[in-house]
Amino acid sequence: MCLKRQLYNSCVLPAMSYGAETWALTTHAKNKLAAAQTKMERSMLNITYRDRKKTSG
């Protein structure tokens, strides 16, 4: 897990940031980047969207 985190922080995040530098950062683009980041982090941990905790309410 530590190696995956290091690889992600040193390679993937800078590549995403560099690629997005030329974009006009709209709210839609910002949300898409945040969603992609979250999806990649869940993928590293082998957590699916269905595995999320259910809240009682």
C-alpha distance matrix in Angstrom:
0.0 3.8 5.4 5.1 6.2 8.6 9.9 10.5 12.2 14.2 15.2 15.2 16.5 19.2 20.3 20.7 22.5 24.7 25.6 26.6 28.7 31.8 31.6 33.8 31.3 32.8 31.5 30.8 28.7 26.8 26.1 24.9 22.5 21.1 20.9 19.1 16.5 16.0 16.0 13.3 11.0 12.1 11.7 8.0 7.9 10.9 13.3 16.7 19.4 21.4 18.9 19.8 21.7 25.4 27.5 30.9 33.7
3.8 0.0 3.8 5.5 5.1 6.2 8.6 9.9 10.6 12.1 14.0 14.7 15.6 17.8 19.5 20.3 21.6 23.6 25.1 26.1 27.8 31.1 31.3 33.4 31.0 32.8 31.7 31.4 29.0 27.0 26.7 25.8 22.9 21.6 22.0 20.3 17.2 17.3 17.9 15.0 12.6 14.6 14.4 10.7 11.1 14.4 16.5 19.9 22.2 24.5 22.0 22.4 24.1 27.9 29.6 33.1 35.7
5.4 3.8 0.0 3.8 5.4 5.1 6.1 8.5 9.9 10.4 11.7 12.9 14.6 16.4 17.6 18.9 20.5 22.1 23.4 24.9 26.6 29.8 30.2 32.7 30.6 32.6 32.0 31.3 28.7 27.0 27.0 25.6 22.6 21.9 22.3 20.0 17.2 17.9 18.0 14.6 13.1 15.4 14.4 10.7 12.2 15.0 17.6 20.7 23.2 25.6 23.5 24.3 26.4 30.1 32.1 35.6 38.2
5.1 5.5 3.8 0.0 3.8 5.5 5.1 6.0 8.6 9.9 10.4 10.5 12.3 14.8 15.5 16.4 18.4 20.2 21.1 22.4 24.5 27.5 27.6 30.0 27.9 29.7 28.9 28.1 25.6 24.0 23.7 22.2 19.4 18.8 18.8 16.4 13.9 14.5 14.3 10.9 9.7 11.9 10.7 7.1 9.3 12.0 14.5 17.3 19.8 22.4 20.6 21.4 23.8 27.4 29.6 33.2 35.6
6.2 5.1 5.4 3.8 0.0 3.8 5.5 5.1 6.1 8.5 10.0 9.9 10.6 13.2 14.8 15.3 16.7 18.9 20.2 21.0 22.9 26.1 26.2 28.3 25.9 27.8 26.9 26.5 24.0 22.0 21.9 20.9 17.9 16.8 17.5 15.5 12.4 13.1 13.9 10.8 8.8 11.7 11.6 8.3 9.9 13.3 15.0 17.8 19.7 22.5 20.7 20.8 22.9 26.5 28.2 31.9 34.1
8.6 6.2 5.1 5.5 3.8 0.0 3.8 5.4 5.2 5.9 8.3 9.7 10.4 12.0 13.9 15.2 16.2 17.9 19.7 20.9 22.3 25.6 26.2 28.5 26.4 28.7 28.3 28.0 25.2 23.3 23.8 22.7 19.4 18.8 19.9 17.7 14.6 16.0 16.9 13.5 12.1 15.2 14.9 11.6 13.6 16.8 18.7 21.4 23.3 26.2 24.4 24.5 26.7 30.3 31.9 35.5 37.7
9.9 8.6 6.1 5.1 5.5 3.8 0.0 3.8 5.5 5.2 5.6 7.1 9.2 10.6 11.5 13.2 14.9 16.1 17.4 19.2 20.8 23.8 24.5 27.2 25.4 27.8 27.6 26.9 23.9 22.6 23.1 21.4 18.2 18.3 19.0 16.2 13.7 15.6 15.8 12.1 11.7 14.8 13.7 10.8 13.7 16.2 18.5 20.8 22.8 25.8 24.5 24.9 27.5 30.9 32.8 36.5 38.6
10.5 9.9 8.5 6.0 5.1 5.4 3.8 0.0 3.8 5.6 5.5 4.9 6.3 8.9 9.8 10.5 12.4 14.2 15.3 16.5 18.5 21.5 21.8 24.2 22.2 24.3 24.0 23.3 20.4 19.0 19.3 17.8 14.6 14.5 15.3 12.6 9.9 12.0 12.4 8.9 8.7 12.1 11.4 9.1 12.1 14.7 16.3 18.4 19.9 23.2 22.1 22.2 24.8 28.2 30.0 33.7 35.6
12.2 10.6 9.9 8.6 6.1 5.2 5.5 3.8 0.0 3.8 5.9 6.2 5.5 7.4 9.8 10.6 11.2 13.3 15.2 16.0 17.3 20.7 21.2 23.4 21.3 23.7 23.4 23.4 20.4 18.5 19.4 18.4 14.8 14.6 16.3 14.1 10.9 13.1 14.5 11.5 10.6 14.4 14.5 12.2 14.6 17.6 18.8 20.9 22.1 25.4 24.2 23.7 26.1 29.4 30.8 34.5 36.2
14.2 12.1 10.4 9.9 8.5 5.9 5.2 5.6 3.8 0.0 3.8 6.4 6.7 6.7 8.9 11.0 11.5 12.4 14.7 16.3 17.1 20.4 21.5 24.1 22.5 25.2 25.5 25.4 22.1 20.6 21.9 20.6 16.9 17.4 19.1 16.5 13.8 16.4 17.4 14.1 13.9 17.5 17.1 14.7 17.4 20.2 21.8 23.9 25.3 28.6 27.5 27.3 29.7 33.1 34.5 38.2 40.0
15.2 14.0 11.7 10.4 10.0 8.3 5.6 5.5 5.9 3.8 0.0 3.8 5.9 5.8 6.2 8.8 10.3 10.7 12.3 14.4 15.7 18.6 19.7 22.6 21.4 24.1 24.6 24.0 20.6 19.6 20.9 19.0 15.6 16.7 17.9 14.8 12.9 15.9 16.2 12.7 13.6 17.0 15.9 14.1 17.4 19.6 21.4 23.0 24.4 27.8 27.1 27.2 30.0 33.2 34.9 38.6 40.3
15.2 14.7 12.9 10.5 9.9 9.7 7.1 4.9 6.2 6.4 3.8 0.0 3.8 5.6 5.2 6.2 8.6 9.9 10.6 12.3 14.4 17.1 17.6 20.4 18.9 21.3 21.5 20.6 17.4 16.5 17.4 15.4 12.1 13.3 14.3 11.1 9.4 12.5 12.7 9.5 10.9 14.2 13.3 12.2 15.5 17.5 18.8 20.1 21.1 24.7 24.3 24.3 27.2 30.3 32.0 35.8 37.3
16.5 15.6 14.6 12.3 10.6 10.4 9.2 6.3 5.5 6.7 5.9 3.8 0.0 3.8 5.4 5.1 6.1 8.5 9.9 10.6 12.3 15.5 15.8 18.2 16.3 18.8 19.0 18.7 15.4 14.0 15.3 14.0 10.3 11.2 13.1 10.6 8.2 11.6 12.9 10.3 11.0 14.7 14.7 13.7 16.5 18.9 19.6 20.8 21.4 25.0 24.6 24.0 26.7 29.6 30.9 34.7 36.0
19.2 17.8 16.4 14.8 13.2 12.0 10.6 8.9 7.4 6.7 5.8 5.6 3.8 0.0 3.8 5.4 5.0 5.9 8.4 9.8 10.5 13.8 14.9 17.6 16.3 19.3 20.2 20.1 16.6 15.4 17.5 16.1 12.5 14.0 16.2 13.7 11.8 15.3 16.5 13.9 14.8 18.5 18.2 17.1 20.1 22.4 23.4 24.6 25.1 28.8 28.4 27.8 30.4 33.3 34.6 38.3 39.5
20.3 19.5 17.6 15.5 14.8 13.9 11.5 9.8 9.8 8.9 6.2 5.2 5.4 3.8 0.0 3.8 5.4 5.1 6.1 8.5 10.0 12.6 13.7 16.9 16.1 19.0 20.1 19.4 15.7 15.5 17.4 15.3 12.0 14.3 15.8 12.8 11.9 15.6 16.0 13.4 15.3 18.5 17.7 17.1 20.5 22.2 23.3 24.1 24.7 28.4 28.4 28.1 31.1 33.9 35.4 39.1 40.3
20.7 20.3 18.9 16.4 15.3 15.2 13.2 10.5 10.6 11.0 8.8 6.2 5.1 5.4 3.8 0.0 3.8 5.5 5.2 6.2 8.7 11.3 11.4 14.2 13.1 15.6 16.5 15.7 12.1 11.8 13.6 11.5 8.2 10.8 12.4 9.6 9.1 12.9 13.5 11.7 13.7 16.8 16.4 16.5 19.6 21.2 21.7 22.1 22.2 25.9 26.2 25.7 28.6 31.2 32.6 36.3 37.2
22.5 21.6 20.5 18.4 16.7 16.2 14.9 12.4 11.2 11.5 10.3 8.6 6.1 5.0 5.4 3.8 0.0 3.8 5.5 5.1 6.2 9.6 10.2 12.6 11.4 14.5 15.6 15.7 12.1 11.2 13.8 12.6 9.2 11.4 14.0 12.0 11.0 14.7 16.0 14.5 15.8 19.1 19.3 19.1 21.9 23.9 24.2 24.7 24.5 28.3 28.5 27.5 30.2 32.7 33.7 37.3 38.1
24.7 23.6 22.1 20.2 18.9 17.9 16.1 14.2 13.3 12.4 10.7 9.9 8.5 5.9 5.1 5.5 3.8 0.0 3.8 5.4 5.3 8.1 10.0 13.0 12.8 16.2 18.1 17.9 14.1 14.1 16.9 15.3 12.3 15.0 17.2 14.9 14.3 18.0 18.9 17.1 18.8 22.1 21.8 21.5 24.6 26.5 27.1 27.6 27.6 31.4 31.6 30.9 33.7 36.2 37.3 41.0 41.7
25.6 25.1 23.4 21.1 20.2 19.7 17.4 15.3 15.2 14.7 12.3 10.6 9.9 8.4 6.1 5.2 5.5 3.8 0.0 3.8 5.6 7.0 8.1 11.6 11.8 14.8 16.8 16.0 12.2 13.0 15.5 13.4 11.0 14.3 15.9 13.4 13.8 17.5 17.8 16.4 18.7 21.6 21.0 21.4 24.6 25.9 26.4 26.4 26.3 30.0 30.7 30.1 33.2 35.5 36.8 40.4 41.1
26.6 26.1 24.9 22.4 21.0 20.9 19.2 16.5 16.0 16.3 14.4 12.3 10.6 9.8 8.5 6.2 5.1 5.4 3.8 0.0 3.8 5.5 5.3 8.3 8.1 11.2 13.2 12.8 9.0 9.7 12.6 11.1 8.8 12.1 14.2 12.5 13.0 16.5 17.3 16.6 18.7 21.4 21.4 22.0 24.9 26.3 26.3 26.1 25.5 29.2 30.0 29.0 31.9 33.9 34.9 38.4 38.8
28.7 27.8 26.6 24.5 22.9 22.3 20.8 18.5 17.3 17.1 15.7 14.4 12.3 10.5 10.0 8.7 6.2 5.3 5.6 3.8 0.0 3.8 5.6 8.1 8.5 12.1 14.7 15.1 11.5 11.8 15.2 14.3 12.0 14.9 17.4 16.0 16.0 19.5 20.7 19.8 21.5 24.5 24.7 24.9 27.8 29.5 29.5 29.5 28.9 32.7 33.3 32.1 34.8 36.9 37.6 41.1 41.4
31.8 31.1 29.8 27.5 26.1 25.6 23.8 21.5 20.7 20.4 18.6 17.1 15.5 13.8 12.6 11.3 9.6 8.1 7.0 5.5 3.8 0.0 3.8 6.6 8.7 11.9 15.1 15.1 11.8 13.1 16.4 15.3 13.8 17.0 19.1 17.8 18.4 21.9 22.7 22.0 24.2 26.9 26.9 27.5 30.4 31.8 31.7 31.4 30.6 34.4 35.3 34.2 37.0 38.9 39.7 43.1 43.2
31.6 31.3 30.2 27.6 26.2 26.2 24.5 21.8 21.2 21.5 19.7 17.6 15.8 14.9 13.7 11.4 10.2 10.0 8.1 5.3 5.6 3.8 0.0 3.7 5.7 8.5 11.7 11.4 8.4 10.2 13.4 12.3 11.5 14.8 16.7 15.8 16.9 20.0 20.9 20.8 23.0 25.4 25.6 26.6 29.3 30.5 30.1 29.4 28.3 31.9 33.1 31.9 34.6 36.3 37.0 40.3 40.2
33.8 33.4 32.7 30.0 28.3 28.5 27.2 24.2 23.4 24.1 22.6 20.4 18.2 17.6 16.9 14.2 12.6 13.0 11.6 8.3 8.1 6.6 3.7 0.0 3.8 5.9 9.6 10.2 8.1 9.7 12.9 12.9 12.6 15.4 17.4 17.4 18.5 21.2 22.3 22.8 24.7 26.9 27.5 28.7 31.1 32.3 31.5 30.7 29.2 32.7 34.0 32.4 34.9 36.3 36.6 39.8 39.4
31.3 31.0 30.6 27.9 25.9 26.4 25.4 22.2 21.3 22.5 21.4 18.9 16.3 16.3 16.1 13.1 11.4 12.8 11.8 8.1 8.5 8.7 5.7 3.8 0.0 3.8 6.7 8.0 5.9 6.3 9.8 10.5 10.0 12.2 14.6 15.0 15.8 18.2 19.8 20.4 22.0 24.1 25.2 26.4 28.4 29.8 28.7 28.1 26.4 30.0 31.1 29.2 31.6 33.0 33.2 36.4 36.0
32.8 32.8 32.6 29.7 27.8 28.7 27.8 24.3 23.7 25.2 24.1 21.3 18.8 19.3 19.0 15.6 14.5 16.2 14.8 11.2 12.1 11.9 8.5 5.9 3.8 0.0 3.8 5.3 5.2 6.1 8.6 9.9 10.7 12.3 14.2 15.4 16.6 18.4 19.9 21.2 22.8 24.4 25.7 27.3 29.1 30.1 28.7 27.7 25.5 28.9 30.3 28.3 30.5 31.5 31.6 34.6 33.9
31.5 31.7 32.0 28.9 26.9 28.3 27.6 24.0 23.4 25.5 24.6 21.5 19.0 20.2 20.1 16.5 15.6 18.1 16.8 13.2 14.7 15.1 11.7 9.6 6.7 3.8 0.0 3.8 5.5 5.0 6.1 8.6 10.0 10.5 12.2 14.2 15.4 16.5 18.2 20.0 21.2 22.5 24.2 25.9 27.3 28.3 26.5 25.4 22.9 26.1 27.5 25.3 27.3 28.1 28.1 30.9 30.2
30.8 31.4 31.3 28.1 26.5 28.0 26.9 23.3 23.4 25.4 24.0 20.6 18.7 20.1 19.4 15.7 15.7 17.9 16.0 12.8 15.1 15.1 11.4 10.2 8.0 5.3 3.8 0.0 3.8 5.5 5.2 6.2 8.8 10.0 10.6 12.3 14.4 15.4 16.4 18.4 20.1 21.1 22.4 24.5 26.0 26.6 24.9 23.4 21.0 24.2 26.0 24.1 26.5 27.3 27.6 30.6 30.0
28.7 29.0 28.7 25.6 24.0 25.2 23.9 20.4 20.4 22.1 20.6 17.4 15.4 16.6 15.7 12.1 12.1 14.1 12.2 9.0 11.5 11.8 8.4 8.1 5.9 5.2 5.5 3.8 0.0 3.8 5.4 5.0 6.2 8.6 9.8 10.5 12.3 14.3 15.2 16.5 18.4 20.0 20.9 22.7 24.7 25.4 24.2 23.1 21.3 24.7 26.2 24.6 27.2 28.5 29.1 32.3 32.1
26.8 27.0 27.0 24.0 22.0 23.3 22.6 19.0 18.5 20.6 19.6 16.5 14.0 15.4 15.5 11.8 11.2 14.1 13.0 9.7 11.8 13.1 10.2 9.7 6.3 6.1 5.0 5.5 3.8 0.0 3.8 5.5 5.2 6.3 8.6 10.0 10.7 12.4 14.3 15.5 16.7 18.5 20.0 21.4 23.1 24.3 22.9 22.2 20.3 23.9 24.9 22.9 25.3 26.7 27.1 30.3 30.2
26.1 26.7 27.0 23.7 21.9 23.8 23.1 19.3 19.4 21.9 20.9 17.4 15.3 17.5 17.4 13.6 13.8 16.9 15.5 12.6 15.2 16.4 13.4 12.9 9.8 8.6 6.1 5.2 5.4 3.8 0.0 3.8 5.5 5.1 6.1 8.6 9.9 10.5 12.1 14.2 15.4 16.4 18.1 20.1 21.3 22.2 20.4 19.3 17.1 20.5 21.7 19.7 22.1 23.3 23.8 27.0 26.9
24.9 25.8 25.6 22.2 20.9 22.7 21.4 17.8 18.4 20.6 19.0 15.4 14.0 16.1 15.3 11.5 12.6 15.3 13.4 11.1 14.3 15.3 12.3 12.9 10.5 9.9 8.6 6.2 5.0 5.5 3.8 0.0 3.8 5.5 5.1 6.1 8.6 9.9 10.4 12.2 14.3 15.3 16.3 18.4 20.2 20.7 19.3 18.1 16.3 19.8 21.3 20.0 22.8 24.2 25.3 28.6 28.8
22.5 22.9 22.6 19.4 17.9 19.4 18.2 14.6 14.8 16.9 15.6 12.1 10.3 12.5 12.0 8.2 9.2 12.3 11.0 8.8 12.0 13.8 11.5 12.6 10.0 10.7 10.0 8.8 6.2 5.2 5.5 3.8 0.0 3.8 5.4 5.1 6.2 8.6 9.8 10.6 12.4 14.3 15.2 16.7 18.7 19.8 18.9 18.4 17.2 20.9 21.8 20.5 23.3 25.2 26.2 29.7 30.2
21.1 21.6 21.9 18.8 16.8 18.8 18.3 14.5 14.6 17.4 16.7 13.3 11.2 14.0 14.3 10.8 11.4 15.0 14.3 12.1 14.9 17.0 14.8 15.4 12.2 12.3 10.5 10.0 8.6 6.3 5.1 5.5 3.8 0.0 3.8 5.5 5.1 6.2 8.6 10.0 10.7 12.3 14.2 15.5 16.9 18.2 16.8 16.5 15.1 18.7 19.3 17.5 20.0 22.0 22.8 26.3 26.9
20.9 22.0 22.3 18.8 17.5 19.9 19.0 15.3 16.3 19.1 17.9 14.3 13.1 16.2 15.8 12.4 14.0 17.2 15.9 14.2 17.4 19.1 16.7 17.4 14.6 14.2 12.2 10.6 9.8 8.6 6.1 5.1 5.4 3.8 0.0 3.8 5.4 5.1 6.1 8.6 9.9 10.5 12.1 14.3 15.5 16.1 14.5 13.6 11.9 15.6 16.6 15.2 18.2 20.0 21.2 24.7 25.4
19.1 20.3 20.0 16.4 15.5 17.7 16.2 12.6 14.1 16.5 14.8 11.1 10.6 13.7 12.8 9.6 12.0 14.9 13.4 12.5 16.0 17.8 15.8 17.4 15.0 15.4 14.2 12.3 10.5 10.0 8.6 6.1 5.1 5.5 3.8 0.0 3.8 5.5 5.1 6.2 8.6 9.9 10.4 12.4 14.4 15.1 14.3 13.7 13.0 16.8 17.6 17.0 20.2 22.4 24.0 27.6 28.6
16.5 17.2 17.2 13.9 12.4 14.6 13.7 9.9 10.9 13.8 12.9 9.4 8.2 11.8 11.9 9.1 11.0 14.3 13.8 13.0 16.0 18.4 16.9 18.5 15.8 16.6 15.4 14.4 12.3 10.7 9.9 8.6 6.2 5.1 5.4 3.8 0.0 3.8 5.4 5.2 6.2 8.7 9.8 10.7 12.7 14.2 13.6 14.0 13.7 17.5 17.5 16.6 19.5 22.1 23.5 27.3 28.4
16.0 17.3 17.9 14.5 13.1 16.0 15.6 12.0 13.1 16.4 15.9 12.5 11.6 15.3 15.6 12.9 14.7 18.0 17.5 16.5 19.5 21.9 20.0 21.2 18.2 18.4 16.5 15.4 14.3 12.4 10.5 9.9 8.6 6.2 5.1 5.5 3.8 0.0 3.8 5.5 5.1 6.2 8.5 10.0 10.8 12.2 10.7 11.0 10.4 14.1 14.0 12.8 15.7 18.3 19.8 23.6 24.9
16.0 17.9 18.0 14.3 13.9 16.9 15.8 12.4 14.5 17.4 16.2 12.7 12.9 16.5 16.0 13.5 16.0 18.9 17.8 17.3 20.7 22.7 20.9 22.3 19.8 19.9 18.2 16.4 15.2 14.3 12.1 10.4 9.8 8.6 6.1 5.1 5.4 3.8 0.0 3.8 5.5 5.1 6.1 8.7 10.0 10.3 9.3 8.8 8.7 12.5 12.9 12.7 16.1 18.6 20.7 24.4 25.9
13.3 15.0 14.6 10.9 10.8 13.5 12.1 8.9 11.5 14.1 12.7 9.5 10.3 13.9 13.4 11.7 14.5 17.1 16.4 16.6 19.8 22.0 20.8 22.8 20.4 21.2 20.0 18.4 16.5 15.5 14.2 12.2 10.6 10.0 8.6 6.2 5.2 5.5 3.8 0.0 3.8 5.4 5.0 6.3 8.8 9.7 10.1 10.7 11.7 15.2 15.1 15.2 18.6 21.4 23.6 27.3 29.0
11.0 12.6 13.1 9.7 8.8 12.1 11.7 8.7 10.6 13.9 13.6 10.9 11.0 14.8 15.3 13.7 15.8 18.8 18.7 18.7 21.5 24.2 23.0 24.7 22.0 22.8 21.2 20.1 18.4 16.7 15.4 14.3 12.4 10.7 9.9 8.6 6.2 5.1 5.5 3.8 0.0 3.8 5.3 5.2 6.5 8.7 8.7 10.4 11.5 14.8 13.8 13.6 16.5 19.7 21.7 25.4 27.3
12.1 14.6 15.4 11.9 11.7 15.2 14.8 12.1 14.4 17.5 17.0 14.2 14.7 18.5 18.5 16.8 19.1 22.1 21.6 21.4 24.5 26.9 25.4 26.9 24.1 24.4 22.5 21.1 20.0 18.5 16.4 15.3 14.3 12.3 10.5 9.9 8.7 6.2 5.1 5.4 3.8 0.0 3.8 5.4 5.2 6.0 5.1 6.7 8.1 11.1 10.1 10.4 13.6 16.7 19.1 22.8 24.9
11.7 14.4 14.4 10.7 11.6 14.9 13.7 11.4 14.5 17.1 15.9 13.3 14.7 18.2 17.7 16.4 19.3 21.8 21.0 21.4 24.7 26.9 25.6 27.5 25.2 25.7 24.2 22.4 20.9 20.0 18.1 16.3 15.2 14.2 12.1 10.4 9.8 8.5 6.1 5.0 5.3 3.8 0.0 3.8 5.4 5.0 6.2 7.3 9.7 12.5 11.9 13.1 16.5 19.6 22.3 25.8 28.1
8.0 10.7 10.7 7.1 8.3 11.6 10.8 9.1 12.2 14.7 14.1 12.2 13.7 17.1 17.1 16.5 19.1 21.5 21.4 22.0 24.9 27.5 26.6 28.7 26.4 27.3 25.9 24.5 22.7 21.4 20.1 18.4 16.7 15.5 14.3 12.4 10.7 10.0 8.7 6.3 5.2 5.4 3.8 0.0 3.8 5.6 7.8 10.2 12.8 15.4 14.0 15.1 18.0 21.4 23.9 27.5 29.9
7.9 11.1 12.2 9.3 9.9 13.6 13.7 12.1 14.6 17.4 17.4 15.5 16.5 20.1 20.5 19.6 21.9 24.6 24.6 24.9 27.8 30.4 29.3 31.1 28.4 29.1 27.3 26.0 24.7 23.1 21.3 20.2 18.7 16.9 15.5 14.4 12.7 10.8 10.0 8.8 6.5 5.2 5.4 3.8 0.0 3.8 5.4 8.8 11.6 13.5 11.4 12.5 15.1 18.6 21.2 24.7 27.3
10.9 14.4 15.0 12.0 13.3 16.8 16.2 14.7 17.6 20.2 19.6 17.5 18.9 22.4 22.2 21.2 23.9 26.5 25.9 26.3 29.5 31.8 30.5 32.3 29.8 30.1 28.3 26.6 25.4 24.3 22.2 20.7 19.8 18.2 16.1 15.1 14.2 12.2 10.3 9.7 8.7 6.0 5.0 5.6 3.8 0.0 3.8 6.4 9.9 11.3 9.7 11.8 14.7 17.9 21.0 24.3 27.0
13.3 16.5 17.6 14.5 15.0 18.7 18.5 16.3 18.8 21.8 21.4 18.8 19.6 23.4 23.3 21.7 24.2 27.1 26.4 26.3 29.5 31.7 30.1 31.5 28.7 28.7 26.5 24.9 24.2 22.9 20.4 19.3 18.9 16.8 14.5 14.3 13.6 10.7 9.3 10.1 8.7 5.1 6.2 7.8 5.4 3.8 0.0 3.8 6.7 8.1 6.2 8.1 11.1 14.3 17.3 20.7 23.3
16.7 19.9 20.7 17.3 17.8 21.4 20.8 18.4 20.9 23.9 23.0 20.1 20.8 24.6 24.1 22.1 24.7 27.6 26.4 26.1 29.5 31.4 29.4 30.7 28.1 27.7 25.4 23.4 23.1 22.2 19.3 18.1 18.4 16.5 13.6 13.7 14.0 11.0 8.8 10.7 10.4 6.7 7.3 10.2 8.8 6.4 3.8 0.0 3.8 5.3 5.3 7.5 11.1 13.5 16.7 20.0 22.3
19.4 22.2 23.2 19.8 19.7 23.3 22.8 19.9 22.1 25.3 24.4 21.1 21.4 25.1 24.7 22.2 24.5 27.6 26.3 25.5 28.9 30.6 28.3 29.2 26.4 25.5 22.9 21.0 21.3 20.3 17.1 16.3 17.2 15.1 11.9 13.0 13.7 10.4 8.7 11.7 11.5 8.1 9.7 12.8 11.6 9.9 6.7 3.8 0.0 3.8 5.4 5.9 9.6 11.4 14.4 17.7 19.6
21.4 24.5 25.6 22.4 22.5 26.2 25.8 23.2 25.4 28.6 27.8 24.7 25.0 28.8 28.4 25.9 28.3 31.4 30.0 29.2 32.7 34.4 31.9 32.7 30.0 28.9 26.1 24.2 24.7 23.9 20.5 19.8 20.9 18.7 15.6 16.8 17.5 14.1 12.5 15.2 14.8 11.1 12.5 15.4 13.5 11.3 8.1 5.3 3.8 0.0 3.8 5.5 8.5 9.6 13.1 15.9 18.1
18.9 22.0 23.5 20.6 20.7 24.4 24.5 22.1 24.2 27.5 27.1 24.3 24.6 28.4 28.4 26.2 28.5 31.6 30.7 30.0 33.3 35.3 33.1 34.0 31.1 30.3 27.5 26.0 26.2 24.9 21.7 21.3 21.8 19.3 16.6 17.6 17.5 14.0 12.9 15.1 13.8 10.1 11.9 14.0 11.4 9.7 6.2 5.3 5.4 3.8 0.0 3.8 6.5 8.8 12.3 15.3 18.0
19.8 22.4 24.3 21.4 20.8 24.5 24.9 22.2 23.7 27.3 27.2 24.3 24.0 27.8 28.1 25.7 27.5 30.9 30.1 29.0 32.1 34.2 31.9 32.4 29.2 28.3 25.3 24.1 24.6 22.9 19.7 20.0 20.5 17.5 15.2 17.0 16.6 12.8 12.7 15.2 13.6 10.4 13.1 15.1 12.5 11.8 8.1 7.5 5.9 5.5 3.8 0.0 3.8 6.4 9.4 12.8 15.2
21.7 24.1 26.4 23.8 22.9 26.7 27.5 24.8 26.1 29.7 30.0 27.2 26.7 30.4 31.1 28.6 30.2 33.7 33.2 31.9 34.8 37.0 34.6 34.9 31.6 30.5 27.3 26.5 27.2 25.3 22.1 22.8 23.3 20.0 18.2 20.2 19.5 15.7 16.1 18.6 16.5 13.6 16.5 18.0 15.1 14.7 11.1 11.1 9.6 8.5 6.5 3.8 0.0 3.7 6.3 9.6 12.5
25.4 27.9 30.1 27.4 26.5 30.3 30.9 28.2 29.4 33.1 33.2 30.3 29.6 33.3 33.9 31.2 32.7 36.2 35.5 33.9 36.9 38.9 36.3 36.3 33.0 31.5 28.1 27.3 28.5 26.7 23.3 24.2 25.2 22.0 20.0 22.4 22.1 18.3 18.6 21.4 19.7 16.7 19.6 21.4 18.6 17.9 14.3 13.5 11.4 9.6 8.8 6.4 3.7 0.0 3.8 6.5 9.3
27.5 29.6 32.1 29.6 28.2 31.9 32.8 30.0 30.8 34.5 34.9 32.0 30.9 34.6 35.4 32.6 33.7 37.3 36.8 34.9 37.6 39.7 37.0 36.6 33.2 31.6 28.1 27.6 29.1 27.1 23.8 25.3 26.2 22.8 21.2 24.0 23.5 19.8 20.7 23.6 21.7 19.1 22.3 23.9 21.2 21.0 17.3 16.7 14.4 13.1 12.3 9.4 6.3 3.8 0.0 3.8 6.2
30.9 33.1 35.6 33.2 31.9 35.5 36.5 33.7 34.5 38.2 38.6 35.8 34.7 38.3 39.1 36.3 37.3 41.0 40.4 38.4 41.1 43.1 40.3 39.8 36.4 34.6 30.9 30.6 32.3 30.3 27.0 28.6 29.7 26.3 24.7 27.6 27.3 23.6 24.4 27.3 25.4 22.8 25.8 27.5 24.7 24.3 20.7 20.0 17.7 15.9 15.3 12.8 9.6 6.5 3.8 0.0 3.7
33.7 35.7 38.2 35.6 34.1 37.7 38.6 35.6 36.2 40.0 40.3 37.3 36.0 39.5 40.3 37.2 38.1 41.7 41.1 38.8 41.4 43.2 40.2 39.4 36.0 33.9 30.2 30.0 32.1 30.2 26.9 28.8 30.2 26.9 25.4 28.6 28.4 24.9 25.9 29.0 27.3 24.9 28.1 29.9 27.3 27.0 23.3 22.3 19.6 18.1 18.0 15.2 12.5 9.3 6.2 3.7 0.0
